[in-house]
Amino acid sequence: MVVGSTELLHLLEKIADRIEENKEYLTELDLAIGDADHGLNMDRGFQAVKARFGGWSTQTPSQILKGVGSTLVSTVGGASGPLYGTAFLSMGQAIDGKERIASEDLLPLAEAAIAGIIKRGKASAGDKTMLDTILPVRDALSSLLYGGEADAGAAIAKAAREGMESTKPLLALKGRASFLKERSIGHIDPGAASACLIIEAAVDFLREHA
């Protein structure tokens, strides 16, 4: 797998479309334990990303990812903007100087995103956040490097989906949902759900370009 700037923009378009298609679902999740705006905020942010594609066509993957991060910070409301923005900025920094993203870059990209989110949000595994989706994906990528997998995409998508589902019985310890205390139990975290959608879109894209 090798992804250059053109392919990366196609991937980001697929992610934006997936978020747009599921914005009502994300808002419904956020209605239960948040401000009921996660879907609208995420859609606004990724539509803003799409609007900047023309200016990014000659940039490197690193520059594009940093541009995505800056755009999300400035356009996505609530805690999600800074967290997703930091994740993309951190991924851009992780591949500074590279003209292409290769398979061996995926784990370092995941590690960079996680480090950025932890630094910005002070969250840990089990806090009922997007990290509960992304950490199992990192672990799946790490396992794939050593053990191999007949369908790596299926393993990554499964890890993301199970990570998202794992937030349902958890007590929220971060964000607005934490104010609900025990009432946050029994609901999927909206950030974990949007992270799952992003990862599933990426898996679909990589399968198409394998």
C-alpha positions in Angstrom: 0.0 0.0 0.0 1.3 3.4 -1.0 -0.8 6.6 -0.6 0.3 9.9 -2.1 -1.3 13.3 -1.9 -4.0 12.6 -4.5 -5.0 9.3 -2.8 -5.0 11.0 0.6 -7.4 13.6 -0.6 -9.7 10.8 -2.0 -9.5 9.1 1.4 -10.4 12.4 3.2 -13.3 12.8 0.8 -14.5 9.3 1.7 -14.3 10.1 5.4 -16.2 13.4 5.0 -18.9 11.6 3.1 -19.2 8.9 5.7 -19.5 11.5 8.4 -22.1 13.3 6.4 -24.1 10.1 5.9 -24.1 9.4 9.6 -24.4 12.9 11.1 -27.9 12.2 12.4 -26.8 9.0 14.0 -23.9 10.8 15.8 -26.3 13.5 16.9 -28.7 10.9 18.3 -25.9 9.4 20.3 -24.9 12.8 21.6 -28.4 13.7 22.5 -28.3 11.0 25.2 -25.1 12.1 26.9 -23.9 15.4 25.4 -25.0 18.5 23.6 -26.7 16.8 20.7 -24.4 18.5 18.3 -21.6 16.0 17.6 -22.9 15.0 14.2 -23.4 18.5 13.0 -20.1 19.7 14.3 -18.2 16.8 12.7 -20.0 17.2 9.4 -19.2 21.0 9.4 -15.6 20.3 10.1 -15.1 17.7 7.4 -17.1 19.7 4.8 -14.7 22.6 5.6 -11.8 20.1 5.0 -13.3 19.2 1.6 -13.6 22.9 0.7 -9.8 23.2 1.1 -8.9 20.4 -1.3 -8.0 22.7 -4.1 -5.4 24.5 -2.2 -3.9 21.2 -1.0 -3.5 19.4 -4.3 0.3 20.2 -4.5 1.1 19.6 -0.9 2.7 16.6 0.7 0.7 14.1 2.8 2.3 15.6 5.9 1.2 19.1 4.9 -2.3 17.9 4.1 -2.8 16.1 7.4 -1.6 19.2 9.2 -4.1 21.3 7.2 -6.9 18.9 8.2 -5.9 19.3 11.8 -5.9 23.1 11.7 -9.2 23.1 9.9 -10.9 20.8 12.4 -9.6 22.8 15.3 -11.1 26.0 13.9 -14.4 24.6 12.6 -15.5 21.7 14.9 -17.2 22.9 18.1 -16.8 21.4 21.6 -14.0 19.2 22.7 -14.0 17.2 19.4 -12.4 20.0 17.3 -9.2 20.3 19.4 -9.0 16.5 19.9 -9.5 15.5 16.3 -7.4 18.5 15.2 -4.6 17.5 17.4 -4.8 13.9 16.2 -4.4 14.9 12.6 -1.7 17.5 13.3 0.2 14.8 15.2 -0.1 12.4 12.3 1.2 15.0 9.9 4.2 15.6 12.1 4.9 11.9 12.3 5.4 11.7 8.5 7.3 15.0 8.0 9.3 14.9 4.8 7.6 11.8 3.3 6.1 12.0 -0.2 4.1 8.8 0.3 2.4 7.0 3.1 3.3 3.3 3.1 1.9 0.3 5.1 4.8 0.6 7.6 3.7 4.1 8.4 0.2 3.1 9.7 1.3 2.1 13.2 3.4 5.2 13.7 0.4 7.3 12.5 -1.9 5.6 15.0 0.6 6.0 17.8 1.0 9.7 16.9 -2.8 10.3 16.9 -3.1 8.6 20.3 -0.3 10.5 21.8 -1.8 13.8 20.6 -5.3 12.9 21.9 -3.9 11.9 25.3 -1.8 15.0 25.6 -4.7 17.3 24.6 -7.6 15.5 26.4 -5.8 13.8 29.3 -7.9 10.7 28.7 -7.0 7.1 29.3 -8.4 3.7 28.1 -11.8 3.1 29.7 -12.7 6.8 30.1 -15.5 6.4 27.5 -13.9 8.5 24.7 -12.6 8.1 21.2 -9.5 6.5 22.6 -11.5 3.4 23.4 -12.0 3.0 19.6 -8.5 4.0 18.5 -6.4 2.1 21.1 -7.7 -1.4 19.9 -7.0 -0.3 16.3 -3.4 0.5 17.3 -3.2 -2.9 19.0 -4.6 -4.6 15.9 -2.0 -2.9 13.7 0.8 -3.9 16.0 -0.4 -7.5 15.9 -0.6 -7.5 12.1 3.0 -6.5 11.9 4.0 -9.6 13.7 1.4 -12.2 13.0 -0.1 -11.3 9.7 -3.8 -11.6 8.8 -5.6 -12.9 5.8 -7.8 -9.8 5.8 -6.0 -7.0 7.6 -8.9 -4.6 6.9 -11.4 -6.8 8.5 -9.2 -7.1 11.7 -8.8 -3.3 11.9 -12.5 -2.6 11.3 -13.5 -5.3 13.9 -11.2 -3.7 16.4 -12.7 -0.3 15.8 -16.3 -1.5 16.1 -15.6 -3.6 19.2 -13.8 -0.6 20.7 -16.7 1.6 20.1 -19.2 -0.9 21.5 -17.1 -1.3 24.6 -17.9 2.3 25.6 -21.6 1.5 26.1 -21.3 0.0 29.6 -18.7 2.5 30.7 -19.0 5.4 33.1 -18.0 8.6 31.3 -15.0 10.2 33.0 -14.3 13.0 30.5 -16.3 15.7 28.8 -19.9 16.8 29.2 -21.0 13.1 29.6 -19.0 12.9 32.8 -21.5 15.3 34.4 -24.2 12.7 34.0 -22.2 10.2 36.2 -24.1 6.8 36.3 -26.6 8.1 33.7 -23.9 8.0 31.1 -23.8 4.2 31.4 -25.6 2.3 28.7 -24.8 4.7 25.9 -22.2 4.5 23.1 -19.8 7.5 23.3 -20.3 9.8 20.3 -16.6 10.4 19.9 -15.9 6.7 19.9 -18.6 6.3 17.2 -17.2 9.1 14.9 -13.7 7.6 15.3 -15.1 4.2 14.3 -16.8 5.7 11.2 -13.5 7.4 10.2 -11.5 4.1 10.6 -14.1 2.1 8.7 -14.0 4.7 5.8 -10.2 4.4 5.8 -10.4 0.6 5.7 -12.9 0.7 2.7 -10.6 3.1 0.9 -7.5 1.0 1.5 -9.3 -2.1 0.2 -10.3 -0.3 -3.0 -6.6 0.8 -3.5 -4.9 -2.3 -2.4 
